[in-house]
């Protein structure tokens, strides 16, 4: 039972990576082997629309033909059991690196037929974790969940419906006084960091634990 986490943040020790770490810790507590991939460590691009993955009888049918830093990651995911995607929200959506990864992961498995079939080799268990500076009310006001749900829908069709965790109102700067960020109350941000963020980490732990337990039940 192997669960892979993909970090779409440029920071290896930031909010997203921290929450993903708790998710994987929960998965390990339930018996899973885990791996964490940092997308910003890789030299890779998004889909090039070469359609090699759609070519009948082609060598890359059902697989991304591009050869770059994502190639071994995508190959490993063909044998994985679970996948959790973590990304900060920039301008209402996931980071560019995460979006590029999602394109490369999903498009080869989509069949252009009337049923929107999938040829993914495994029905991966999936989860999506989003960290963001805005609070929950602002997130809903600006339609973030609806925007993010588009790719979640593709993940559901291709693999399985993802569990979702929103981590709101995150702490961004070590020292807010050094930055032009007058719109924020540092005290409110600190309180959120001290009181809410640990709860979010515990929720992530429980999500990872639940994914691993469900996978263990499926394989038993």
C-alpha positions in Angstrom: 0.0 0.0 0.0 1.8 3.1 -1.2 0.5 6.7 -1.0 2.3 9.6 -2.8 2.0 13.3 -1.9 2.7 16.0 -4.4 3.7 19.4 -3.1 2.7 22.2 -5.5 4.3 24.9 -3.3 7.8 26.3 -4.0 8.4 26.0 -0.2 9.5 22.7 1.3 8.7 23.7 4.9 5.8 26.1 4.3 2.1 25.7 5.1 1.3 23.2 2.3 4.3 21.0 3.0 3.5 21.0 6.7 -0.1 19.9 6.2 1.0 17.3 3.6 3.5 15.9 6.1 0.7 15.4 8.7 -1.4 13.7 6.0 1.4 11.3 5.3 2.1 10.7 9.0 -1.5 9.7 9.3 -1.2 7.3 6.4 1.9 5.7 7.8 0.2 5.2 11.2 -2.3 3.0 9.3 0.4 1.0 7.6 1.0 2.8 4.3 4.4 3.4 2.7 4.6 7.1 1.7 6.5 9.4 -0.6 6.6 13.2 -0.9 7.4 14.9 -4.2 8.3 18.6 -4.4 7.3 19.8 -7.9 9.5 22.8 -7.7 12.5 20.5 -7.5 11.7 19.2 -10.9 12.5 20.5 -14.4 9.2 19.9 -16.1 6.4 21.5 -18.2 2.7 21.2 -18.7 1.1 19.2 -21.5 2.5 20.0 -25.0 -0.6 18.8 -26.8 1.4 16.4 -28.9 -1.4 13.8 -28.7 1.1 10.9 -28.6 -0.9 9.5 -25.6 -3.9 9.3 -28.0 -2.2 7.7 -31.0 -3.8 4.3 -31.8 -1.1 1.6 -31.5 1.5 4.3 -30.6 4.3 3.5 -28.2 3.0 6.2 -25.7 -0.7 5.4 -26.0 -2.1 6.0 -22.5 1.1 7.5 -21.3 2.7 11.0 -21.4 5.4 10.9 -24.1 7.4 13.9 -22.7 10.7 13.1 -21.1 11.6 15.4 -18.2 11.5 15.6 -14.4 7.9 14.4 -14.2 8.5 11.2 -16.2 9.7 9.0 -13.2 7.0 10.5 -11.0 4.2 9.6 -13.4 5.7 6.1 -13.8 5.7 5.6 -10.1 2.1 6.8 -9.8 1.0 4.0 -12.1 1.9 1.6 -9.3 0.7 3.7 -6.4 -2.5 3.2 -4.5 -3.2 6.7 -3.2 -2.4 10.2 -4.2 -2.7 13.5 -2.3 -2.2 16.8 -4.1 -1.3 19.9 -2.0 -1.1 23.4 -3.3 -1.2 27.0 -2.2 -3.9 29.0 -3.9 -2.6 31.8 -6.1 -5.1 34.1 -7.7 -8.0 31.7 -6.9 -6.4 28.5 -8.2 -3.6 26.1 -7.7 0.0 27.0 -8.6 1.3 26.8 -12.1 3.5 23.9 -11.2 0.5 21.9 -9.8 -1.6 22.8 -12.8 1.1 21.5 -15.2 1.4 18.3 -13.2 -2.4 17.8 -13.3 -2.4 18.2 -17.1 0.4 15.6 -17.5 -1.2 13.2 -15.0 -4.7 13.3 -16.3 -4.8 13.8 -20.0 -3.1 10.5 -21.1 -5.9 8.6 -19.3 -8.8 10.5 -20.8 -10.4 8.7 -23.8 -12.1 10.8 -26.4 -15.3 8.7 -26.4 -19.0 9.4 -25.6 -18.6 8.0 -22.1 -15.5 10.0 -21.1 -13.8 6.7 -20.3 -10.6 6.4 -18.4 -7.7 4.0 -19.1 -5.9 4.7 -15.9 -4.2 1.5 -14.8 -5.4 1.9 -11.2 -8.3 3.6 -9.5 -6.1 5.7 -7.2 -7.6 7.0 -3.9 -7.2 10.8 -4.1 -7.2 13.8 -1.9 -6.7 17.5 -2.4 -5.3 20.0 0.1 -5.4 23.7 -0.5 -3.7 26.3 1.7 -4.6 30.0 1.2 -4.2 33.4 2.8 -7.9 34.3 2.6 -10.4 33.3 5.3 -13.2 30.9 4.6 -15.8 33.6 4.0 -13.7 35.3 1.3 -12.8 32.0 -0.2 -16.5 31.3 -0.7 -17.3 34.8 -1.8 -14.8 34.6 -4.7 -15.8 31.1 -5.8 -12.6 29.3 -5.0 -14.3 26.0 -4.2 -16.2 26.1 -7.5 -13.0 26.8 -9.5 -11.0 24.1 -7.7 -13.9 21.6 -8.1 -13.3 21.6 -11.9 -10.1 19.6 -11.6 -11.5 17.6 -8.7 -14.2 16.5 -11.1 -11.6 15.2 -13.5 -9.8 13.4 -10.8 -13.0 11.8 -9.8 -13.8 10.6 -13.3 -10.3 9.2 -13.9 -9.4 7.9 -10.5 -11.8 8.5 -7.6 -13.6 11.4 -5.9 -11.1 13.2 -3.9 -11.4 14.1 -0.2 -10.8 17.9 0.1 -9.3 20.0 2.9 -9.2 23.8 2.8 -6.7 25.5 5.1 -7.6 29.1 5.4 -6.1 32.4 6.7 -2.6 31.1 6.8 0.5 32.7 8.3 2.7 34.0 5.5 5.6 36.0 6.9 8.1 35.4 9.6 8.0 39.1 10.4 4.9 41.0 9.1 6.5 44.3 10.0 9.1 43.9 7.2 6.4 43.7 4.5 3.7 45.9 3.0 0.8 44.0 4.3 -1.4 46.5 6.1 -4.6 44.8 5.3 -3.9 42.0 7.8 -4.1 42.0 11.5 -0.9 40.4 12.7 -2.6 39.4 16.0 -5.5 37.8 14.2 -3.0 36.0 11.9 -1.0 34.8 14.9 -4.1 33.6 16.7 -5.2 31.7 13.6 -1.8 30.1 13.4 -1.7 29.1 17.0 -5.3 27.9 17.3 -6.7 26.9 13.9 -3.6 25.6 12.0 -2.9 22.8 14.5 -6.6 21.7 14.0 -6.1 21.7 10.2 -3.0 19.6 10.6 -4.9 17.1 12.8 -7.6 17.0 10.1 -5.0 16.2 7.5 -3.6 13.4 9.7 -7.1 11.9 10.0 -7.6 12.2 6.2 -4.3 10.3 5.6 -5.2 7.7 8.2 -8.6 7.2 6.6 -7.2 6.8 3.1 -4.8 4.2 4.2 -7.4 2.3 6.2 -9.8 2.3 3.3 -7.0 1.0 1.0 -6.1 -1.7 3.5 -9.7 -2.8 3.6 -9.9 -2.8 -0.2 -6.8 -5.0 -0.5 -7.6 -7.3 2.4 
